Amino acid sequence: MEQVPAILQEDPQQLAQPFDVDLRLLIDCGNELREMKPSLLRANLALEYSQKAKRFLEEVEASPLREHARRLHEAHRFSTTLLNRVSKPAQMVLRLCMDIRSDWEVERRRRLETERRKLEAQAAHLAEEQRKAEVEHLQELGKPDEAEARAQEPLFAPPVNVDPDLGKPQGEIMVEVWVPKKDESGEIVFSDLSAYLRWLADTPAMHYLVAHKFAKLKKLLTDNRGTVQPPGLVIEHKFESRTRREAEGVEEGDE
C-alpha cells in the first residue's frame, strides 16, 4: 500500500513573503542593467548581480516554500498515479469500443454499397429485359422501324433505395473523420517520411504542424561549433556562464 504524502498546511503566500524585499532589489538590479549601455562596468555589474541572483535562488530552493511545493508535487503525482490507475483501464475499454464501432461502420457502409450496386444491377437487368420484350412485341406487330428505334433508346433503370441506417446499432451516431494512423506505441505511421517533410516544406500554410525542439537544435549547433547552419533558421552566437567546476568538467569531457 502506497503511503499518502503529507501536505503542508502553511499559507504559501506567507512562505513567499520573506523574499519580497530581496526580490524587489533584484528586479531593480535588472532594470539598472537594462538602462546601461554596453561597457565593462555593465559587464562587471552583470557578474555581480548574477551571483546575487544565484544566491537568492539557492535560498528559495532551501526554503519552506520549496518544501511546500515539493510536498504538493508529491501529492499531485500520487493522486495522478491513482487517477491513472482507475481511469486508464476504462480508457482502454473505451478506445476498444470506439475502434469496434468505427470498424463496423466501415464494414456496414461497405455492405450498403455492395447491396446498392446489386440492386442497381438487378434494376438495370429488369429494364433491359423489359426493353427487349417491347422490341420483340413491336416486331411481332410488324413495326420494325419502331422496334429499331426502341432498341436504340438509352436504357433508364429506376432508382434503387437502400436504407442508410440498415445494420446501424440503435442510437448510434457516427461522424466521418480522417486521422493519421498510429502504431502500438502511439506514434504516427509514415509510409514515406521524406515525402511528408518535403510536402511540409513546400506548403507554408502547413508549417505549424512542425514541432521544433530548442534543446536538440542548440546541441546540434553547439556540437558543430556553428558550422552546421540549417537554411532558414535564425542562429545567434552567444555565451553562457559556467562555474569553474562546470568548465573543467566540460574540458575533461571534450578530451
N, C-alpha and C positions, 0 to 999 in steps of 0.2 A: 504494500500500500504506500503510495507516494505521500510524502509529508507536505501538507499545505503550507506554503511560505507565509511567514508573518508579514503583516503590512504595518508600517509605522503610522502612528496616528497624528504626528505633528502636522501643523499647518505649513505647507510648502512655502507660502508667502513669507511666513515668519523665518523659515530656514534660509530664504534668499535675502532677507533684509540686511544682514551684516555685510553683504558685498556691495551694497548700493553706493557707498562713498567712494571706494576704490574703483568701482566700475565707471562712475562719472569722471573720475580723474583720468582713467584710461581713455575714455571717449574724448576728453579734452586733448589728450596727447595725440590721438589720431587726427582730430580737427587741426591741431597745430601743424602737424606734418603735411597735411593736405594743402595748407596755405603757403608753405615754404617752397621756394624754387630749388631745383636740383643743386646740391652743394655738398661739400664734405661735412659741414655742420649738420645738415639734414640727414646724411647717412649715419653719422655718429649718434644722433638722437634716435634714429630708427632702430639702431642696435640696442641702445639703452632701453627704449620703450618696449622693444620686443622681449627683452629679458624681464621687464616688469610684467608684461602680458603673460609670459610663461609662468612666472611665479604666481600670478593671480589664478591662472588656470589650474596649477598644481594645488593651490589652496581649495579651489572649488572641488577638485577631484577627491580631496581628503576630507571634505566637509560632510555634515549630516544630511545636507541637501542631496549630495551624490548617493549616499547610503539610502536615503528615502527613495530616490529614483531607481536605484538598483533593486530594492525590495518590490517596488511597483512593477518593475520589468519582470522580475521573477514571478510575481503573482499573475501578471498578464501572460507570460509564457506557460505557466502551469494551467491557467484557465483555457488558454488556446489549445494546449495538448488535450485537455478533457473535451473541449468543444470538437476538436477534430476526431477524437475517439468515438464520439457519439454521432457525428454528422457524416464523416467520410463513408462508412458503410452504406448509409442511406443515400448519399450522393452517387455511390457506385451502382446501387439498385436503380436509382432514378435514371442515370445515364444508360444503363442496360435497357430499361423500359423505353426510353426515348429512341434508342437505336432500333429496337424491335418494331416500334410504331413507325419509325421512318422507313425501315426496310419493307414493312408490309405495305406502306402507302406506295412505295416504288413498285412493288410487285402487283398491288391492286390496280394501279394505273396501267401497268403493262398488260394485265389481263383484260382491262376495259378496252384498251386499244386493239388487242387481238380480237375481242368479241365484236368491236365495231367494224373492223376490217372483214371479219367473217360474215356479218350481216350485210355489209355493203356488197360483198361478192355474191351473196345469195340473191340480193335485190337486183344486182346487175344481170345475174343469170336468168332470173324470172322475167326481167324486162326484155332480154334477148330472146327468150322462148316465146314471149307474147308477140314480139315483132315478127318473129319467124312464122308464127301461126297466122298473123294478119297478112303477111306476104303470100303465104300459101292459099289463104282464103280468097284474096284478090285474084290470084292466078286462076283459081277454080271458077271464079265468076267471069273469066275472060277479060280481065283488065290488067294486061301485062305492064302497061306504062305506069299505072298507079302502083302496081306491085313493086316495080323497079324503083319508083320514087320513094315508096315507104321503106324499102330495103336500104336506101342511101341516107335516110334521115338519121341525124345524131341520136344516139341512144341515151335516154334520160332515165336513170334509176331513181325511184322515190327515196327521199332521205330516210335514214335509219335513226332510231332513238335508242340510246343506251343510258340507263340510269346512272348519273355521275356519282351517286352515293352507294352504288352496288358494292357490297363487301366491306363497307366502312363501319368500324365499331360505333355503336350508338353513343352519341355525344362527342365523338372525336372531331377535333378541329386542327387541321394541319395547314401550315403556311410553307410555300415553296421557297427554299433558300439555296444558295450555293456557297460552300465553305471550303477552305483548304483542308486537305486530308492530313491527319496526324498519325504518327506511328504509336507504338505501345508506350513509349516514354513521353508522349505528348508533344513531340517535335513535329513541325510542319514537314511534309514529304515533298521533295523536288525531284522531278524526272530529269531536269537539266538546270542546275543552279546557275551556271554561267549565263544561260539564255535568259533566266529570270532577272539576273542582275543587269544584263545588257538592256532589257526592257525598262527596268527602273531608271537606268542612266539616261535612256533616250526619251523618257517621259517625265519631264519636270513636275507635272502635277501629282505624280505618284512618289516623289522623293520623301514625303512624310512617312512612308512605310519603312524607311531605313532607320534603324536604331544605331546611333554612333556611340561607341564606348570610349569615354575620355581617357580612362586609365590605360586601356590597351593601346590607344593611339599614342599616348605620352611615352609608354615603354618602347614602342616601335621606333619612334622618332629619336628618343634619347639613346637607345642602344646603338643606333646607326649614326649618332652624333650629327644629325641634320642632313646627312647625305641622301636619305630617303625622304622625298617630298611629294606625297600624293597630289596629283593635279587637282586644282580647285580648292584645296584645303589651306586655310589661312594659318600659318605657323608663326609662333612667337619664340624668339630665342631669349630665354630668361635664366635666372639663377635662383636656386633655393638654398636657404641656410641649413647648415648641418652643425651638430656639435662635433668637437674634435674626435670623440669616440666613434660617432657615426661616420665621420670622414675616414678615419683609419679603417673601419670595417669595410667601407666601400673600396678602399685601395687594396685591402687584402683579398677581397672578393674578385677584384679585377685581375689579380695575379693568378 
